[in-house]
Amino acid sequence: MVSGNRRPASWWLPRTVVALRVRVFEKVNGDRVVTLPNSAYGPEVFERVYAHPAANGRSAGAGLSDLFWYWLAPGPEVHQEHLEPGERYDEVAATTRRILAGSSAALAEAAGRAVADVLGTLPGTRVSLVRLRDLLMPAWAAFAYELVFQQPCPPHARDLITAHADDVISALKCTGLRHPRRRARLTAYLRERIAAGAVPHRLPASLTPAEQALYLQGTFFNTAVVQLSEATAHVLLALARHPGVQRRLSEHPDDDRYLARVIDETLRLYPLFGIAHRITTDEVPLDDTTVLPTGSVVCFSYPDYQATGHERPDEFDPDRWADPAVRKARYIPFGVAANRPCPAWRVSPIVLRVAVREMLHRFRLDSTASHTRSNPHRAPCLLIPRGLTPGRRRLETMRRFVRLRDAVEDVTRGVRQLVLGTVMVLHARRLRLAGRYFEEPRSGRCPVAHHKESKVSNG
């Protein structure tokens, strides 16, 4: 135990590792990059540049694109978030909106059923220690499958989707290397389903059948599953760490307004995106005398932007949203309407509310784990079944275990992230997936599939 203000000898290591990782990733883009907001250009400039029509490039011309394409492969060239603006992007985005366009009641019912199926596997007679993201990812895999195929998700498909989504987010957080063969199994499954005519939606005609499979994989079975899992884990971990807020929700389960405030406050304090990058396709003014030249990489920092304009920005306070003025505050959990907004901006709040209610109906949540935006520990949490009163000593022992394990993992995980992140950055720079794609003449082929990747990418 550490008494008083003394810190354990290893307290400095996670911060040092994080600083080193930041230096590694800063080198990816070179010198033609600006991050907003910053000390010279505040949130107003962030808003103006983000909405500027020339801040619309997504992948071509940015070193950072090679890294994201590496993490998101296979199929980053047809992933909706990485398509360049134009007719192809418009068609793909319209398809995504059609698939997500169910009624609120139907979406809520499907989400509730998927979450209930997962929670129903947990014991009702003892406390469970889980990682919330891992627990709920299969539920969102089943939900996404039902959106796409409009039928219940078979266990085999749910396992394929979950394994794929977990592999992608683990690589993105640098807690594990990529496993392309694991991802390829889902690709093969989706190609078979498309060939069998099992997708009831009209898929983009500008994509080949192989590309259509990759589009579904990237948009629905990667991004949708990962982001819903992360968002739900953040909300539930915030409730586990703030028992007063959790108690208020449990006592008033039908209070939609307060639940919406809890979700808004969670996504404000822990935005799902740390940085969104765009490439300028024309000159973009920063102020009256400074202009970003064509081809500049602009990194928009969601955490820094959403911390501005709020009193006590680092404090978790859902009641701040009771003030009508705060509704106009700097808060863009789903991006901005003028620049490629998240297509799930309507769906996500609906299904998040359902998931939170389903969890609180069954369990009381408790966690002593840290809570950060990147959530690399996957949100450790104790789930206490409703009606169960565990012994105070036993519960406190479990709470101490969660705290201690989190502290130990913070050190070992930080080192692992530094090592694996560096390996993947170097490998991505060598492969240059995005750079090579835009340099090669378009022939209808998928360049990502036409090179042999080093064995290091297989984990």
C-alpha positions, -999 to 999 in steps of 0.1 A, spaced: 0 0 0 11 36 -7 4 61 21 -1 98 19 9 114 -13 36 89 -22 32 72 -55 43 37 -65 77 36 -82 61 27 -115 36 56 -116 56 74 -143 58 45 -167 24 47 -183 27 84 -189 62 80 -204 50 52 -227 20 73 -238 43 102 -246 66 80 -267 36 65 -285 24 101 -294 59 109 -308 58 77 -330 24 85 -344 32 122 -350 59 111 -374 34 93 -396 22 124 -414 53 144 -417 52 182 -414 21 191 -434 -4 185 -406 -23 208 -383 -44 197 -353 -75 217 -343 -83 233 -319 -49 244 -307 -33 273 -287 -35 296 -318 -68 285 -333 -97 278 -310 -130 259 -313 -145 285 -337 -118 278 -362 -123 240 -356 -160 244 -365 -154 266 -396 -126 244 -410 -145 211 -403 -175 224 -422 -154 239 -451 -163 222 -484 -126 218 -493 -119 199 -461 -134 168 -477 -105 146 -487 -104 114 -468 -75 91 -478 -56 103 -508 -24 122 -498 -21 115 -461 5 93 -445 -20 87 -417 -43 70 -443 -17 42 -448 -20 34 -411 -58 34 -409 -61 14 -441 -36 -11 -426 -57 -14 -394 -91 -16 -413 -80 -41 -440 -95 -59 -458 -114 -35 -479 -105 0 -466 -107 13 -502 -145 7 -501 -151 15 -464 -176 44 -463 -154 64 -440 -124 62 -463 -140 67 -498 -131 99 -515 -160 123 -521 -179 117 -554 -205 95 -569 -192 63 -554 -192 77 -519 -227 91 -524 -241 57 -535 -224 39 -507 -236 64 -481 -272 62 -495 -271 24 -492 -260 27 -455 -288 51 -447 -314 27 -463 -301 -2 -442 -303 18 -411 -337 33 -419 -359 11 -397 -386 24 -374 -375 34 -339 -397 7 -323 -382 -20 -346 -346 -9 -339 -353 -8 -302 -369 -43 -302 -340 -58 -322 -314 -42 -299 -332 -52 -267 -335 -88 -279 -298 -90 -288 -286 -75 -255 -310 -97 -235 -297 -128 -252 -262 -120 -240 -271 -109 -205 -292 -140 -201 -261 -161 -201 -248 -145 -169 -255 -161 -135 -282 -146 -115 -270 -159 -81 -235 -144 -79 -214 -114 -88 -198 -115 -122 -166 -98 -131 -167 -89 -168 -152 -66 -194 -181 -47 -206 -169 -42 -242 -162 -79 -246 -195 -89 -230 -216 -67 -253 -198 -70 -286 -216 -103 -295 -249 -85 -289 -241 -57 -313 -227 -83 -338 -261 -100 -338 -279 -66 -340 -258 -56 -370 -264 -89 -387 -302 -85 -383 -300 -50 -398 -282 -63 -429 -299 -97 -435 -332 -90 -418 -332 -123 -400 -319 -137 -367 -281 -141 -365 -268 -177 -364 -242 -184 -337 -215 -191 -362 -220 -158 -379 -220 -139 -346 -187 -156 -337 -172 -146 -370 -183 -110 -367 -172 -107 -330 -138 -121 -338 -133 -97 -367 -145 -66 -348 -124 -75 -317 -93 -80 -339 -98 -46 -356 -103 -26 -324 -74 -44 -306 -51 -34 -335 -64 2 -335 -57 5 -298 -23 -13 -303 -31 -39 -277 -27 -67 -303 -14 -72 -338 -37 -78 -368 -48 -113 -378 -57 -111 -415 -67 -147 -417 -93 -142 -389 -107 -113 -408 -107 -132 -441 -130 -158 -427 -158 -132 -423 -151 -119 -458 -155 -154 -473 -188 -158 -453 -202 -125 -466 -192 -133 -502 -211 -166 -500 -242 -149 -485 -242 -122 -513 -237 -149 -540 -267 -168 -525 -289 -137 -528 -293 -135 -490 -290 -98 -487 -325 -82 -491 -311 -47 -495 -300 -32 -528 -262 -30 -526 -242 -3 -544 -241 -11 -581 -207 6 -585 -191 -21 -564 -183 -56 -575 -197 -85 -555 -163 -89 -538 -163 -51 -529 -199 -53 -517 -188 -80 -492 -160 -57 -480 -183 -27 -478 -207 -47 -455 -178 -60 -435 -162 -26 -429 -193 -5 -424 -216 -27 -404 -195 -56 -390 -165 -35 -382 -174 2 -375 -210 -3 -363 -202 -32 -340 -170 -16 -326 -185 18 -320 -217 5 -304 -197 -18 -282 -174 10 -272 -202 35 -266 -222 11 -244 -191 2 -224 -184 39 -218 -219 46 -206 -221 16 -183 -186 22 -169 -195 58 -161 -226 45 -143 -205 19 -124 -182 47 -112 -210 71 -103 -234 52 -81 -256 83 -75 -263 87 -112 -269 49 -116 -293 49 -86 -313 77 -101 -316 59 -134 -326 26 -117 -352 43 -96 -367 61 -126 -362 37 -155 -387 55 -177 -370 89 -174 -359 93 -211 -347 128 -205 -323 120 -178 -310 89 -196 -304 111 -227 -284 135 -205 -263 106 -192 -255 94 -227 -248 129 -239 -224 136 -210 -206 102 -215 -201 109 -252 -190 145 -245 -164 134 -219 -154 101 -237 -159 108 -274 -156 76 -295 -132 94 -319 -100 109 -306 -89 124 -339 -107 126 -372 -85 136 -401 -93 152 -435 -72 162 -464 -78 196 -480 -87 195 -517 -83 233 -521 -70 261 -500 -87 266 -466 -83 298 -446 -75 296 -410 -77 334 -404 -73 366 -424 -36 360 -430 -31 322 -429 -42 297 -454 -39 259 -454 -26 248 -488 -42 221 -509 -31 187 -496 -28 196 -460 -38 171 -434 -61 185 -408 -66 165 -376 -98 174 -356 -94 166 -319 -129 157 -306 -118 156 -269 -102 190 -270 -131 205 -289 -158 191 -266 -139 202 -235 -144 239 -245 -174 259 -235 -182 239 -204 -177 246 -167 -156 218 -151 -151 200 -184 -133 171 -168 -162 163 -144 -189 138 -152 -221 158 -147 -252 147 -166 -272 176 -150 -252 201 -170 -274 192 -199 -305 204 -180 -294 240 -189 -310 248 -224 -279 269 -232 -257 238 -230 -277 221 -257 -259 246 -281 -225 238 -266 -196 223 -285 -207 187 -289 -204 166 -320 -205 129 -311 -215 120 -347 -195 146 -366 -209 176 -384 -237 176 -410 -216 195 -435 -187 169 -436 -195 132 -437 -216 128 -406 -219 94 -389 -248 76 -407 -258 61 -373 -266 95 -357 -303 85 -353 -299 48 -346 -272 50 -319 -290 69 -292 -321 47 -296 -303 14 -292 -279 27 -265 -309 36 -243 -323 1 -247 -290 -15 -238 -286 6 -207 -321 -1 -195 -317 -38 -201 -285 -39 -181 -299 -18 -152 -330 -40 -151 -309 -70 -144 -278 -58 -126 -262 -32 -103 -229 -21 -117 -197 -14 -97 -162 -6 -109 -130 8 -94 -112 6 -128 -99 38 -144 -120 54 -171 -103 70 -201 -114 79 -236 -94 51 -253 -108 24 -230 -79 0 -236 -88 -22 -207 -123 -29 -222 -141 -16 -191 -138 -41 -162 -169 -41 -141 -187 -61 -114 -223 -70 -122 -244 -76 -91 -277 -93 -99 -308 -74 -87 -321 -88 -55 -287 -102 -45 -269 -87 -15 -233 -98 -15 -213 -97 17 -197 -63 23 -162 -79 29 -164 -100 -2 -175 -72 -24 -148 -49 -11 -122 -76 -18 -135 -78 -54 -134 -41 -57 -98 -40 -45 -89 -68 -70 -103 -48 -99 -84 -17 -88 -51 -36 -84 -54 -55 -116 -62 -23 -135 -31 -6 -121 -8 -36 -130 -23 -39 -165 -19 -2 -171 18 -6 -169 22 -38 -189 -4 -28 -214 13 6 -220 46 -11 -229 28 -36 -251 10 -7 -269 43 11 -275 60 -20 -289 31 -32 -311 21 3 -322 57 9 -334 57 -24 -352 24 -17 -370 34 19 -379 66 7 -395 48 -22 -413 20 1 -425 46 26 -438 63 -2 -457 31 -15 -473 17 19 -481 -18 5 -488 -35 39 -494 -6 54 -512 -2 25 -536 -39 24 -542 -41 60 -554 -9 57 -574 -20 26 -593 -43 30 -624 -79 19 -616 -86 -15 -631 -115 -27 -609 -91 -47 -589 -85 -45 -551 -48 -35 -547 -50 -44 -510 -54 -81 -520 -26 -80 -546 5 -78 -523 19 -103 -500 20 -91 -464 48 -98 -440 41 -126 -414 44 -100 -386 9 -88 -395 -6 -122 -386 1 -117 -349 
